[in-house]
Amino acid sequence: MNRMEGKVAIVTGGARGIGRQIVETLAQEGAAIVYSLDMGVGEYQLPNVRHVQLNVTNRDQVAKFVEDVKTEFEKIDVLVNNAGITRDALIQKMTEDMWDAVIDVNLKGVFNLTQAVAPIMMENGKGSIVSISSVVGVYGNVGQTNYAATKAGVIGMTYTWAKEFTRKGAAVRSNAIAPAYVETEMMATVPDKVLQPIREKTPLGRLGQPQEIANAVLFLASDESSYVNGHVLEVTGGLRL
């Protein structure tokens, strides 16, 4: 199927893990172009993927990039706010730098991209914004005060934008996805003695796969979800933290 045929998409944090799977899935579904934004280097074999090294916390970089995309394509159909980091510690040991770093990327980065892209979508009368939150933003998690705050904030912004971007009749939808634990390169460093209890707590008995998150993004980014707005989709295997 070509559920993204002709669409111009931007995915932040697209160089590896879930973000890379999202980029490849949207491209394989026929997108005209998928921009992968990341601080790191990204290499793709797909002709309709362009990787751009960009810091989502830098408003000037973001504004210039978005303006360049608008100049070339005259539209942006899909924005996937995926870039995120962790700096875990119990609150008594969490430093101001740890707090600020996570807030900057996970919250300010989402704000910067959405603020730049939304007016273009509204001008064109339609668009889909999909922001990656986390089950931690819904239920909290020990040692992740900063991460939980940002992911809960993403949910709050998602609800707000679902109302704000449709005020003048534009069909600009805002939704979020809240994954649980997913098997990525980062998770490969976590000892099995830590992961096994998580599997046991998950009704489906396993961790998620990056493709399963990408499939959820594809649904929300495509016209198949044209009446879905202001929704947080939990992709957790049934896990409640």
Backbone bond lengths (Angstrom), bond angles and torsions (degrees), N, CA, C in turn:
res aa  C-N    CA-C-N  psi(-1)  N-CA   C-N-CA  omega(-1)  CA-C   N-CA-C  phi
1 M - - - 1.464 - - 1.523 110.05 -
2 N 1.322 116.28 153.48 1.462 122.01 177.33 1.522 109.37 -117.18
3 R 1.312 115.19 68.35 1.461 120.23 -175.43 1.525 113.35 -72.81
4 M 1.332 117.12 -11.65 1.466 120.60 178.75 1.528 111.68 -114.29
5 E 1.307 117.07 17.43 1.465 121.12 -173.25 1.529 112.02 -54.09
6 G 1.334 115.47 124.84 1.453 121.66 176.19 1.510 115.66 79.62
7 K 1.310 118.33 -2.35 1.465 120.81 -174.82 1.529 111.70 -86.14
8 V 1.326 114.72 147.92 1.461 123.14 174.52 1.520 107.54 -103.72
9 A 1.323 116.55 121.26 1.465 120.82 -174.02 1.523 111.16 -126.18
10 I 1.329 114.92 148.90 1.463 122.92 175.19 1.520 107.59 -124.54
11 V 1.325 116.60 130.85 1.465 121.94 177.59 1.520 108.31 -126.65
12 T 1.324 117.39 119.75 1.460 119.56 176.76 1.525 109.74 -86.29
13 G 1.330 115.76 153.66 1.465 119.46 -177.58 1.509 111.66 62.93
14 G 1.335 116.25 41.52 1.460 120.14 -170.31 1.515 116.68 -94.12
15 A 1.332 118.50 5.00 1.465 119.82 -172.70 1.519 113.78 -80.66
16 R 1.336 117.57 -24.99 1.467 118.62 -176.39 1.522 110.13 -155.10
17 G 1.317 115.06 173.30 1.458 121.27 174.48 1.514 113.60 60.63
18 I 1.324 115.39 -140.40 1.461 121.54 -178.80 1.520 110.88 -59.73
19 G 1.329 116.70 -41.63 1.458 120.40 -178.40 1.516 112.75 -59.57
20 R 1.318 116.46 -43.73 1.465 120.05 178.98 1.526 110.95 -62.91
21 Q 1.324 116.37 -40.58 1.466 119.53 179.26 1.521 110.96 -65.01
22 I 1.323 116.65 -36.31 1.466 120.65 177.05 1.525 110.14 -64.16
23 V 1.325 116.29 -47.87 1.465 120.97 179.36 1.527 110.70 -55.70
24 E 1.320 116.72 -50.24 1.463 120.60 -176.69 1.527 111.81 -65.74
25 T 1.323 116.54 -37.21 1.467 119.90 -179.80 1.520 111.32 -66.46
26 L 1.326 117.68 -45.67 1.462 120.71 179.25 1.526 110.53 -63.94
27 A 1.330 116.24 -39.48 1.468 119.84 179.40 1.524 111.28 -66.00
28 Q 1.326 116.52 -43.44 1.466 120.96 -179.32 1.523 112.19 -67.65
29 E 1.331 116.06 -20.87 1.466 120.01 178.44 1.525 111.93 -89.83
30 G 1.340 116.71 14.78 1.452 120.13 168.44 1.509 117.37 96.02
31 A 1.337 118.19 13.83 1.462 119.61 178.13 1.523 110.29 -58.46
32 A 1.331 116.23 143.49 1.461 119.82 176.86 1.523 109.77 -62.67
33 I 1.323 115.93 -41.66 1.456 121.71 178.12 1.524 109.00 -156.55
34 V 1.319 116.29 139.60 1.460 121.60 173.30 1.521 107.33 -123.02
35 Y 1.317 115.60 119.12 1.461 120.53 175.86 1.517 109.33 -90.31
36 S 1.319 115.57 125.57 1.458 122.05 174.94 1.520 107.79 -101.98
37 L 1.329 116.44 114.32 1.465 120.99 -179.99 1.518 109.25 -103.62
38 D 1.323 116.39 132.43 1.455 119.60 179.81 1.523 108.40 -166.15
39 M 1.331 116.08 152.02 1.463 120.54 174.49 1.525 110.50 -68.85
40 G 1.336 116.52 -28.73 1.456 120.92 -177.74 1.514 112.49 -90.37
41 V 1.319 114.58 176.99 1.465 121.54 179.72 1.525 109.12 -83.40
42 G 1.318 116.62 138.22 1.460 121.27 177.45 1.515 110.69 -129.90
43 E 1.317 117.30 133.10 1.461 121.75 178.22 1.524 109.45 -122.51
44 Y 1.330 115.66 130.69 1.458 121.45 -177.55 1.523 109.73 -131.21
45 Q 1.320 116.04 149.48 1.460 121.77 176.88 1.523 111.47 -94.17
46 L 1.319 117.22 -4.44 1.459 121.28 -175.95 1.526 110.22 -87.51
47 P 1.333 118.26 129.09 1.466 121.05 -175.18 1.521 114.07 -68.51
48 N 1.324 117.58 -20.59 1.465 120.37 -178.41 1.527 112.60 -99.26
49 V 1.330 116.75 23.40 1.468 121.60 174.98 1.522 109.16 -117.58
50 R 1.314 115.99 131.48 1.465 121.23 173.21 1.529 108.41 -121.26
51 H 1.318 115.27 127.59 1.461 119.09 177.93 1.525 109.39 -97.61
52 V 1.321 115.79 132.60 1.463 122.10 179.74 1.521 108.43 -126.69
53 Q 1.330 116.68 123.49 1.461 120.01 175.43 1.521 108.54 -78.89
54 L 1.316 115.42 117.59 1.459 120.67 -172.36 1.522 109.68 -152.35
55 N 1.314 116.07 141.96 1.460 122.82 177.04 1.525 108.62 -96.89
56 V 1.312 117.42 111.23 1.471 120.61 -175.14 1.524 112.39 -65.68
57 T 1.326 118.06 -16.51 1.468 120.27 179.47 1.526 111.93 -83.58
58 N 1.330 117.18 -8.92 1.462 122.08 -178.57 1.524 109.62 -95.18
59 R 1.313 116.40 105.52 1.465 121.05 -174.32 1.528 111.99 -61.56
60 D 1.327 116.97 -38.06 1.460 120.02 -178.41 1.525 111.08 -66.42
61 Q 1.335 116.85 -42.87 1.463 120.38 177.06 1.523 111.06 -61.26
62 V 1.312 115.47 -44.78 1.467 120.63 -179.15 1.524 110.71 -62.19
63 A 1.332 116.61 -47.72 1.465 121.03 -177.49 1.528 111.26 -60.99
64 K 1.328 116.94 -43.27 1.464 120.08 -179.61 1.524 111.08 -66.15
65 F 1.325 116.55 -43.69 1.464 119.76 179.36 1.525 111.03 -59.85
66 V 1.319 117.00 -49.14 1.466 120.95 -177.74 1.525 110.64 -62.83
67 E 1.312 117.39 -40.05 1.461 120.70 178.35 1.527 110.90 -64.10
68 D 1.326 116.79 -38.50 1.472 120.36 177.91 1.531 111.23 -64.03
69 V 1.330 116.48 -40.90 1.470 120.23 178.25 1.524 110.19 -64.14
70 K 1.320 116.39 -43.77 1.465 120.37 179.20 1.529 110.87 -61.50
71 T 1.316 116.57 -41.56 1.466 120.76 -179.85 1.526 111.26 -61.76
72 E 1.333 116.18 -40.60 1.468 119.92 -176.89 1.522 112.94 -77.55
73 F 1.335 117.04 -41.78 1.470 119.98 -171.36 1.528 114.13 -111.83
74 E 1.326 117.80 -12.99 1.461 124.09 179.28 1.522 113.06 66.12
75 K 1.328 117.04 11.17 1.458 119.67 178.91 1.520 110.02 -165.74
76 I 1.320 115.72 160.45 1.464 123.50 167.61 1.522 105.47 -136.97
77 D 1.316 116.91 120.37 1.461 120.88 -175.06 1.521 113.50 -92.49
78 V 1.328 116.42 -34.93 1.468 120.62 -172.07 1.524 110.11 -137.73
79 L 1.328 115.62 133.41 1.464 122.12 170.66 1.518 108.15 -123.63
80 V 1.324 116.44 124.23 1.464 121.38 174.89 1.523 108.18 -112.88
81 N 1.322 115.89 109.19 1.463 122.14 178.11 1.527 108.66 -84.98
82 N 1.327 115.46 93.92 1.463 119.91 -175.05 1.528 113.74 -112.75
83 A 1.325 118.33 -23.72 1.465 121.15 -174.73 1.528 110.93 -57.05
84 G 1.323 115.74 132.96 1.463 119.58 179.87 1.517 110.97 -164.43
85 I 1.336 115.79 153.30 1.458 121.38 177.71 1.519 109.29 -135.22
86 T 1.325 116.24 166.46 1.465 121.99 173.04 1.526 109.12 -126.99
87 R 1.315 115.25 148.34 1.465 123.60 171.96 1.526 105.42 -143.47
88 D 1.320 116.71 81.22 1.465 121.69 -167.56 1.528 113.16 -83.22
89 A 1.329 114.40 141.94 1.469 122.23 173.05 1.520 107.70 -174.55
90 L 1.322 116.24 151.97 1.459 119.20 170.29 1.521 108.40 -60.99
91 I 1.321 117.41 151.02 1.461 120.11 -171.66 1.528 112.27 -58.94
92 Q 1.343 117.41 -32.16 1.462 119.66 179.54 1.524 111.67 -64.75
93 K 1.332 116.85 -24.90 1.467 121.06 -176.98 1.527 112.99 -109.32
94 M 1.318 117.27 0.65 1.459 120.51 -178.66 1.523 109.78 -78.73
95 T 1.334 116.21 123.12 1.456 120.55 -179.03 1.530 110.65 -84.45
96 E 1.317 115.35 164.71 1.460 119.98 177.57 1.526 110.63 -63.21
97 D 1.335 116.46 -36.65 1.464 119.79 178.22 1.529 111.31 -63.48
98 M 1.336 117.11 -39.20 1.465 121.02 178.37 1.524 110.24 -64.40
99 W 1.308 116.28 -42.63 1.468 121.63 177.94 1.527 110.52 -62.46
100 D 1.343 116.21 -51.80 1.460 121.00 -175.00 1.526 112.35 -63.37
101 A 1.332 116.98 -39.49 1.467 120.16 -178.16 1.520 111.43 -61.34
102 V 1.323 116.62 -44.15 1.462 120.88 -178.48 1.526 110.97 -71.00
103 I 1.322 116.92 -41.00 1.466 120.50 177.15 1.527 110.37 -60.30
104 D 1.326 117.04 -43.80 1.463 120.99 -176.70 1.526 112.18 -60.73
105 V 1.321 117.05 -49.28 1.468 119.99 -176.45 1.524 111.50 -77.06
106 N 1.322 116.39 -51.42 1.467 120.96 -169.48 1.518 113.75 -76.10
107 L 1.321 117.23 -27.01 1.465 120.12 -176.79 1.529 111.02 -112.54
108 K 1.333 116.06 -55.20 1.465 119.32 -179.77 1.524 111.21 -63.82
109 G 1.330 117.00 -38.21 1.460 119.81 178.82 1.516 112.30 -60.94
110 V 1.320 116.37 -42.21 1.467 121.39 177.62 1.527 110.07 -64.27
111 F 1.325 116.24 -43.49 1.466 121.44 177.87 1.527 110.68 -60.19
112 N 1.336 116.84 -47.99 1.467 120.53 -176.31 1.524 112.34 -59.46
113 L 1.326 116.80 -49.51 1.471 119.93 -178.32 1.520 111.25 -65.21
114 T 1.319 116.35 -44.00 1.462 119.35 -176.86 1.518 111.07 -67.38
115 Q 1.315 117.04 -40.79 1.466 120.05 178.60 1.527 111.49 -61.04
116 A 1.324 116.93 -35.33 1.461 120.77 -179.25 1.528 112.62 -78.21
117 V 1.329 116.62 -36.03 1.469 121.10 -173.30 1.527 112.87 -86.82
118 A 1.322 117.85 -37.80 1.470 121.29 -173.01 1.529 113.88 -54.72
119 P 1.343 120.26 -43.70 1.470 118.81 179.72 1.527 113.25 -60.08
120 I 1.329 116.86 -33.46 1.470 120.39 178.48 1.523 109.92 -68.04
121 M 1.320 116.51 -42.73 1.466 120.49 177.03 1.524 111.03 -63.00
122 M 1.330 116.49 -43.98 1.464 120.40 -178.65 1.525 110.91 -64.33
123 E 1.312 116.12 -38.28 1.462 120.46 178.07 1.524 111.05 -63.63
124 N 1.335 116.08 -36.13 1.468 120.89 179.01 1.523 113.02 -84.27
125 G 1.331 116.30 -8.83 1.456 120.43 174.45 1.508 116.08 88.46
126 K 1.344 117.50 -1.22 1.460 118.87 -179.80 1.526 110.25 -164.49
127 G 1.322 114.56 164.48 1.462 120.94 178.42 1.514 109.92 162.80
128 S 1.320 115.54 165.86 1.462 120.60 179.08 1.521 109.56 -133.79
129 I 1.331 115.76 125.71 1.459 122.56 175.90 1.523 107.53 -111.60
130 V 1.322 116.11 121.47 1.463 121.92 179.68 1.521 107.53 -120.00
131 S 1.317 116.62 116.90 1.463 121.22 -178.53 1.524 109.76 -109.33
132 I 1.331 115.65 132.98 1.459 120.35 -179.49 1.521 109.38 -87.36
133 S 1.309 116.07 109.19 1.462 122.30 174.73 1.526 107.12 -94.11
134 S 1.304 117.57 -139.03 1.464 121.73 179.28 1.515 108.87 -167.73
135 V 1.310 115.96 153.51 1.458 120.38 172.72 1.527 110.32 -59.33
136 V 1.340 116.84 -25.27 1.470 121.08 177.16 1.527 110.74 -66.23
137 G 1.324 117.11 -31.00 1.453 120.72 177.02 1.512 113.26 -72.85
138 V 1.322 116.78 -15.99 1.471 121.92 179.26 1.523 110.98 -94.98
139 Y 1.340 116.31 -44.07 1.466 120.75 -172.08 1.523 114.36 -113.77
140 G 1.348 118.12 -10.40 1.453 121.24 -176.79 1.518 111.57 78.18
141 N 1.348 115.37 167.14 1.462 120.20 178.72 1.523 109.35 -161.89
142 V 1.308 116.52 139.37 1.461 121.64 -178.96 1.527 110.23 -59.21
143 G 1.323 116.44 132.86 1.455 121.71 176.82 1.512 114.84 82.59
144 Q 1.325 117.29 8.80 1.466 119.91 -177.02 1.528 112.12 -131.80
145 T 1.316 116.74 44.61 1.463 120.19 178.87 1.522 111.33 -56.00
146 N 1.323 116.95 -46.77 1.465 120.54 -178.20 1.529 111.67 -66.44
147 Y 1.316 116.25 -46.10 1.467 121.09 -179.28 1.526 110.99 -64.44
148 A 1.331 116.70 -44.58 1.466 120.81 179.36 1.524 110.99 -61.42
149 A 1.330 116.36 -40.64 1.466 120.40 179.91 1.525 110.89 -62.27
150 T 1.331 116.41 -42.71 1.465 118.68 -178.68 1.521 111.88 -69.72
151 K 1.319 116.99 -40.53 1.459 119.21 -177.10 1.527 111.89 -73.35
152 A 1.328 116.84 -31.01 1.468 119.79 171.25 1.524 109.52 -68.44
153 G 1.333 116.34 -37.35 1.458 120.43 176.95 1.511 112.57 -63.01
154 V 1.317 117.15 -38.11 1.467 121.39 176.87 1.526 110.35 -60.76
155 I 1.316 116.38 -39.99 1.466 120.21 178.12 1.523 110.33 -64.76
156 G 1.327 117.10 -43.12 1.462 120.63 178.22 1.515 112.03 -61.34
157 M 1.325 116.67 -43.04 1.463 120.10 178.07 1.525 110.67 -65.33
158 T 1.318 116.85 -38.63 1.465 121.09 179.17 1.522 111.13 -58.44
159 Y 1.323 116.74 -47.34 1.465 120.84 178.75 1.532 111.12 -62.48
160 T 1.328 115.88 -41.76 1.463 120.51 -179.23 1.521 111.19 -64.48
161 W 1.323 116.54 -46.34 1.466 120.35 -178.11 1.521 112.14 -66.86
162 A 1.324 117.53 -29.98 1.465 120.48 177.78 1.524 110.87 -60.23
163 K 1.330 116.09 -29.95 1.468 121.09 177.17 1.525 111.41 -89.89
164 E 1.320 115.78 -41.64 1.461 121.08 -171.97 1.522 112.97 -69.14
165 F 1.323 117.77 -41.40 1.463 120.88 -172.82 1.522 113.28 -82.28
166 T 1.319 117.76 -3.84 1.465 121.02 179.18 1.530 112.11 -109.59
167 R 1.315 116.97 5.39 1.471 120.17 -173.01 1.523 113.41 -61.61
168 K 1.323 117.21 -33.23 1.463 120.26 -176.05 1.528 112.15 -104.28
169 G 1.318 115.26 24.84 1.456 119.82 175.13 1.510 115.39 88.83
170 A 1.332 117.63 0.31 1.466 120.18 178.67 1.526 110.11 -76.59
171 A 1.317 116.26 140.67 1.469 121.01 179.33 1.528 109.41 -92.21
172 V 1.329 115.25 60.49 1.469 121.17 177.74 1.520 107.27 -99.09
173 R 1.327 115.77 108.52 1.458 121.45 -173.79 1.524 111.20 -95.04
174 S 1.316 115.58 145.24 1.466 121.77 178.37 1.520 109.16 -128.66
175 N 1.318 116.14 118.11 1.464 121.98 179.15 1.524 109.58 -136.07
176 A 1.313 115.88 165.80 1.466 120.88 179.34 1.520 110.20 -134.41
177 I 1.312 114.93 157.60 1.460 122.09 174.29 1.518 108.03 -121.49
178 A 1.323 116.35 133.53 1.462 121.86 179.45 1.525 108.79 -116.16
179 P 1.337 117.62 90.74 1.465 119.82 178.84 1.524 111.27 -77.19
180 A 1.317 115.27 160.22 1.465 120.81 168.21 1.530 106.70 -96.63
181 Y 1.307 117.51 -139.60 1.465 121.09 -176.89 1.523 110.39 -81.86
182 V 1.330 115.55 129.76 1.461 122.20 -175.00 1.528 109.30 -124.96
183 E 1.320 116.61 139.69 1.462 121.45 -179.15 1.529 110.66 -74.45
184 T 1.321 115.50 98.57 1.457 122.64 177.60 1.524 109.09 -125.14
185 E 1.330 115.94 178.92 1.465 120.14 177.27 1.526 110.84 -58.40
186 M 1.321 116.22 -38.90 1.457 120.43 -179.42 1.529 111.10 -64.77
187 M 1.328 116.85 -40.10 1.462 120.43 -179.43 1.525 111.82 -70.75
188 A 1.328 117.19 -20.90 1.466 120.87 -179.33 1.524 111.95 -64.67
189 T 1.323 117.06 -19.65 1.466 120.78 179.66 1.526 112.57 -87.63
190 V 1.324 116.88 -7.42 1.467 120.99 -179.18 1.530 109.24 -83.06
191 P 1.329 118.47 128.94 1.472 120.81 -178.87 1.524 111.97 -59.97
192 D 1.322 116.00 145.94 1.459 120.57 -178.95 1.524 111.72 -61.91
193 K 1.341 117.51 -29.08 1.460 120.13 179.11 1.527 111.54 -65.22
194 V 1.330 116.21 -21.13 1.469 120.94 175.03 1.526 110.23 -85.84
195 L 1.326 116.67 -39.50 1.465 121.01 -175.88 1.524 113.28 -76.19
196 Q 1.318 117.68 -32.34 1.458 120.01 -176.03 1.525 112.87 -59.97
197 P 1.347 119.58 -44.01 1.471 118.89 176.50 1.531 112.77 -61.06
198 I 1.340 116.29 -31.67 1.464 119.74 177.68 1.525 110.00 -67.29
199 R 1.316 116.24 -43.60 1.471 119.59 176.60 1.528 110.56 -59.09
200 E 1.320 115.87 -41.60 1.465 120.26 -177.84 1.524 111.58 -67.89
201 K 1.326 117.57 -30.01 1.470 121.53 178.35 1.526 112.23 -79.84
202 T 1.328 116.17 -17.21 1.462 120.86 -177.33 1.525 109.55 -88.92
203 P 1.335 118.56 121.47 1.462 120.36 -178.11 1.530 114.21 -52.98
204 L 1.319 118.03 -34.42 1.465 119.77 178.27 1.523 112.43 -80.12
205 G 1.322 117.67 -6.90 1.455 121.65 170.73 1.514 116.82 75.43
206 R 1.322 118.08 19.52 1.463 120.51 -178.74 1.520 109.97 -157.50
207 L 1.343 115.39 170.26 1.456 120.94 172.00 1.527 109.44 -82.71
208 G 1.317 115.61 163.36 1.453 120.24 177.36 1.519 111.74 -78.50
209 Q 1.322 115.91 164.98 1.458 123.07 176.32 1.530 109.34 -110.58
210 P 1.334 118.44 144.48 1.464 120.43 179.33 1.529 113.17 -51.88
211 Q 1.338 117.33 -36.95 1.460 119.96 -179.35 1.525 111.56 -63.58
212 E 1.326 116.87 -31.35 1.467 119.83 179.84 1.526 111.19 -68.85
213 I 1.318 116.92 -33.76 1.463 120.08 174.97 1.526 109.52 -72.49
214 A 1.323 116.29 -42.19 1.466 120.38 178.89 1.525 111.58 -61.26
215 N 1.323 117.33 -36.80 1.466 120.66 177.91 1.525 111.27 -63.36
216 A 1.332 116.28 -38.97 1.463 120.40 178.09 1.524 110.57 -66.62
217 V 1.336 116.21 -40.92 1.463 120.33 176.73 1.523 110.19 -62.12
218 L 1.320 116.88 -44.37 1.463 121.09 179.64 1.519 111.17 -56.74
219 F 1.314 117.03 -44.27 1.463 120.63 178.95 1.527 110.97 -59.77
220 L 1.334 116.75 -48.24 1.465 120.12 -177.00 1.526 112.44 -72.03
221 A 1.336 116.79 -26.47 1.463 120.51 179.53 1.520 112.30 -80.57
222 S 1.316 116.80 -25.04 1.464 121.37 -173.85 1.524 111.37 -89.63
223 D 1.328 114.66 171.85 1.463 120.45 178.59 1.523 112.33 -72.92
224 E 1.326 117.94 -8.66 1.462 120.70 176.57 1.530 111.50 -63.30
225 S 1.320 116.60 -22.46 1.474 120.71 -179.58 1.523 110.96 -109.07
226 S 1.317 117.04 32.23 1.466 121.61 -171.71 1.527 114.32 -60.99
227 Y 1.337 118.24 -18.17 1.473 120.42 178.26 1.531 111.36 -110.84
228 V 1.323 116.73 15.40 1.466 121.46 177.30 1.521 108.14 -101.50
229 N 1.324 116.77 118.03 1.463 121.90 -177.28 1.523 109.11 -149.53
230 G 1.330 116.40 133.96 1.460 120.20 179.48 1.517 112.90 72.66
231 H 1.331 116.57 35.56 1.466 120.52 -177.20 1.526 110.65 -117.53
232 V 1.332 116.00 142.40 1.462 121.89 173.50 1.523 107.71 -110.22
233 L 1.313 115.90 112.01 1.462 121.98 -177.04 1.525 109.39 -94.39
234 E 1.321 117.14 113.84 1.458 121.37 176.99 1.529 109.20 -82.95
235 V 1.330 115.49 124.90 1.465 121.31 176.79 1.523 105.58 -117.91
236 T 1.321 115.98 86.95 1.468 121.00 -164.77 1.521 114.70 -132.23
237 G 1.321 118.21 -3.25 1.458 119.70 -173.01 1.514 112.80 67.31
238 G 1.341 115.92 13.56 1.464 120.98 -179.43 1.515 114.03 95.11
239 L 1.339 117.72 2.15 1.466 121.32 -177.56 1.522 111.55 -69.47
240 R 1.320 115.97 134.17 1.463 123.09 170.01 1.517 106.89 -122.36
241 L 1.333 117.07 115.85 1.466 119.83 -176.59 1.526 111.35 -66.27
